[in-house]
Amino acid sequence: MPLPAYLEQGQGDTAVFLLHGVGGGKEAWARNQPVLAGHGFRTIAWDMPGYGASLPLASCSNAALAGALKNLIEHVGAKRNVLLGHSMGGMIAQELAAVHPSLVQGLILHSTSPAFGKADGAWQQQFLQSRFAPLDQGRGMRGLAQQLVPGMFGPDADPARVAEAVDLMAIVPQASYRAALSAIVSFNRLADLGQIAVPTLCLAAELDLNAPPAVLQKMASRIAGAEYVCLPGVGHIANIEEPDLFNGAVLSILKKHF
């Protein structure tokens, strides 16, 4: 399996792996990575397989994506590994923590969930059809991004930040987006939350409609010792919408435990 592409900044014994969402790439962390690195953390922002400069997997599944992350963690070879996953990235973080717990010393799960949708497979198929419809109609990834991304921000968000997130999603290869979404609709690590035994932050956003605060709060209650924080006034992509707010919450747990 080829090693995923990544951007590394900073030094230290603790490596913080920045795992973007389904509409992102390593550039999603441009306002977060330098700040974390500046506080003494070694930061690794990956391009998920099929995204950015990373080659796609022969077959995209939750297990295969976690396997790619395992390879990257072993390649980096840090003393301690903290996984900071946003949305789909948070699901891959949970997958890896369940399968290879010895590789994970901390978790920051941002605007994500422990299972995708409902147990009923019909809901997942309906979700995929709705997400793929603009692509099937020939509107391309930019058309899809223009439709979806504004609703992932709070009503008072800076339009330039929204445009930044639209541009980021617009360059995701359509095949990679389809493959990634098709993989995560089967994601379910709800039963494994109780096995997590590392410092964990469940980081919600008040106005997030994709991963509502109640989901993150309940998730935190199932993980021994987990902290729950809700960022006020922001939507699903808080790290881009209000980076100072986001960075402060992340640094708080990193400095406390690492």
C-alpha positions in Angstrom: 0.0 0.0 0.0 1.5 3.4 -1.0 2.2 5.8 1.8 -0.3 8.7 1.9 1.0 12.2 1.1 1.3 14.5 4.1 2.5 17.9 5.3 4.6 18.0 8.4 5.2 21.0 10.6 6.8 21.3 14.1 8.8 19.1 16.4 8.2 17.2 19.6 7.6 13.7 21.0 3.8 14.0 20.4 2.6 13.8 16.8 -0.8 15.2 16.1 -2.3 13.6 13.0 -4.8 16.0 11.3 -7.4 14.0 9.5 -9.7 16.0 7.2 -13.3 15.3 6.3 -14.9 14.0 3.1 -14.8 17.4 1.4 -11.3 18.4 2.5 -7.6 17.8 2.0 -4.5 18.6 4.0 -5.0 22.3 3.2 -8.1 22.3 5.4 -5.7 22.7 8.4 -3.9 25.7 7.0 -5.1 27.9 9.9 -4.6 25.2 12.6 -1.4 23.3 11.8 1.1 26.2 12.2 -0.5 27.2 15.5 -0.3 23.6 17.0 3.3 23.3 15.6 4.2 26.6 17.2 3.2 25.2 20.6 5.6 22.3 20.5 3.7 19.6 18.7 4.8 17.7 15.7 1.9 17.9 13.3 1.1 15.7 10.3 -1.7 16.7 8.0 -2.5 13.9 5.6 -4.2 13.7 2.2 -6.6 10.8 2.7 -6.0 8.1 0.0 -7.5 9.4 -3.3 -7.3 13.0 -2.1 -4.7 15.7 -3.0 -1.3 14.0 -3.7 -2.3 10.6 -2.2 -3.0 7.7 -4.6 -6.4 6.1 -4.3 -6.8 2.7 -2.7 -7.6 -0.3 -4.9 -10.7 -0.8 -2.8 -11.9 2.0 -0.4 -13.3 0.8 2.9 -13.1 1.9 6.5 -10.6 -0.9 7.3 -8.5 0.0 4.3 -8.4 3.7 5.2 -7.4 2.9 8.8 -4.7 0.6 7.3 -3.3 3.6 5.3 -3.3 5.7 8.5 -1.5 2.9 10.4 1.2 2.9 7.7 1.6 6.6 8.0 1.8 6.5 11.8 4.4 3.8 11.7 6.4 5.7 9.1 6.4 8.9 11.2 7.5 6.9 14.2 6.7 9.4 17.0 6.7 8.5 20.7 3.1 9.4 21.1 0.3 9.7 18.6 -2.8 11.9 18.9 -5.5 11.6 16.2 -7.4 14.8 15.5 -10.2 13.8 13.1 -12.9 16.0 11.6 -16.1 14.4 10.4 -15.1 11.4 8.3 -11.5 11.9 9.6 -13.0 11.3 13.1 -14.5 8.0 11.9 -11.2 6.8 10.6 -9.6 7.8 13.9 -12.1 5.7 15.8 -11.6 2.8 13.3 -7.9 2.8 13.9 -8.3 3.2 17.7 -10.5 0.1 17.7 -8.3 -2.1 15.6 -4.8 -0.9 16.6 -5.2 0.8 20.1 -1.5 0.6 20.9 -0.8 3.2 18.1 -3.2 5.8 19.6 -2.3 7.8 22.8 -5.0 10.5 22.4 -8.1 11.3 20.4 -9.7 14.6 19.4 -13.0 13.8 17.7 -14.4 16.9 16.0 -17.9 17.2 14.5 -18.1 13.4 13.9 -20.1 10.5 15.2 -19.5 6.9 16.3 -21.9 5.4 13.7 -23.2 6.7 10.4 -26.9 7.2 10.1 -29.3 4.5 11.0 -29.0 0.7 11.2 -31.4 0.5 8.3 -29.5 0.2 5.0 -32.3 2.0 3.1 -31.4 5.3 4.9 -27.8 5.0 3.8 -28.8 4.4 0.2 -31.1 7.4 0.2 -28.3 9.5 1.7 -25.9 8.5 -1.0 -28.4 9.2 -3.8 -29.1 12.7 -2.4 -25.3 13.4 -2.2 -24.5 12.0 -5.6 -27.5 13.6 -7.4 -25.7 16.8 -8.3 -22.8 14.8 -9.7 -25.1 12.5 -11.6 -26.7 15.6 -13.1 -23.3 16.7 -14.3 -22.8 19.7 -12.0 -19.4 18.4 -10.9 -17.7 18.7 -7.5 -17.8 22.6 -7.6 -21.6 22.5 -8.1 -21.9 20.0 -5.3 -19.7 22.1 -3.0 -21.6 25.3 -3.8 -24.8 23.5 -2.8 -23.5 21.8 0.4 -20.8 23.9 2.0 -22.6 27.1 2.9 -25.0 25.1 5.1 -22.0 23.8 7.0 -21.2 27.3 8.4 -22.9 29.5 10.8 -25.1 32.4 9.5 -22.5 35.0 10.5 -19.5 33.3 8.9 -17.0 35.3 6.9 -18.0 34.7 3.2 -14.3 34.4 2.4 -14.0 31.4 4.7 -17.0 29.7 3.1 -15.5 30.3 -0.3 -12.3 28.7 0.9 -14.1 25.6 2.0 -16.0 25.5 -1.3 -12.7 25.7 -3.3 -11.3 22.9 -1.1 -14.2 20.6 -1.8 -14.3 21.5 -5.5 -10.9 20.0 -6.2 -11.7 16.6 -4.6 -11.7 14.0 -7.4 -15.3 12.9 -8.0 -14.3 9.2 -7.9 -12.6 9.7 -4.5 -15.6 11.5 -3.1 -18.0 8.8 -4.2 -15.7 6.0 -2.9 -15.2 7.7 0.5 -18.9 8.3 1.1 -19.7 4.8 0.0 -17.3 3.5 2.6 -18.4 5.6 5.6 -22.1 4.9 5.3 -21.3 1.5 6.8 -19.2 2.9 9.6 -20.2 1.8 13.1 -17.9 1.8 16.1 -20.5 2.6 18.7 -19.9 -0.7 20.6 -16.2 0.1 20.8 -16.4 3.5 22.5 -16.2 1.9 26.0 -12.9 0.3 25.1 -11.2 3.7 24.4 -8.7 4.3 27.3 -6.8 7.3 26.2 -7.4 11.1 26.8 -10.3 12.0 24.5 -12.0 15.3 23.6 -15.3 15.2 21.8 -15.4 18.6 20.2 -18.8 19.8 19.0 -20.0 22.9 17.2 -23.2 24.6 18.3 -24.8 25.1 14.9 -23.6 21.8 13.3 -26.4 20.1 11.5 -24.2 17.2 10.2 -22.9 16.1 13.6 -25.2 17.8 16.2 -23.8 18.6 19.7 -26.1 16.0 21.3 -24.3 13.3 19.3 -20.9 14.4 20.5 -22.1 14.8 24.1 -23.6 11.3 24.1 -20.4 10.0 22.5 -18.3 11.5 25.3 -20.5 10.0 27.9 -19.6 6.5 26.6 -15.8 7.0 26.7 -14.3 6.8 30.1 -12.9 10.2 31.2 -13.7 11.9 27.9 -14.1 15.7 27.8 -16.9 17.4 25.9 -16.6 20.9 24.6 -19.1 22.7 22.3 -17.8 25.7 20.3 -20.4 28.5 20.3 -21.9 30.1 17.1 -20.1 27.9 14.5 -21.1 25.2 12.1 -19.6 21.9 10.9 -16.3 23.2 9.7 -15.3 25.2 12.8 -11.6 24.8 12.2 -11.9 27.0 9.1 -14.9 29.2 10.2 -13.4 30.2 13.6 -9.8 28.9 13.8 -8.8 30.8 17.0 -11.8 29.2 18.8 -11.0 25.8 17.5 -7.2 26.0 18.1 -7.8 27.1 21.7 -10.0 24.1 22.5 -7.5 21.7 20.8 -4.5 23.2 22.5 -6.2 23.0 25.9 -6.4 19.2 25.9 -3.0 18.8 24.2 -1.2 20.8 26.8 -3.2 19.1 29.6 -2.2 15.6 28.6 0.9 15.8 26.3 
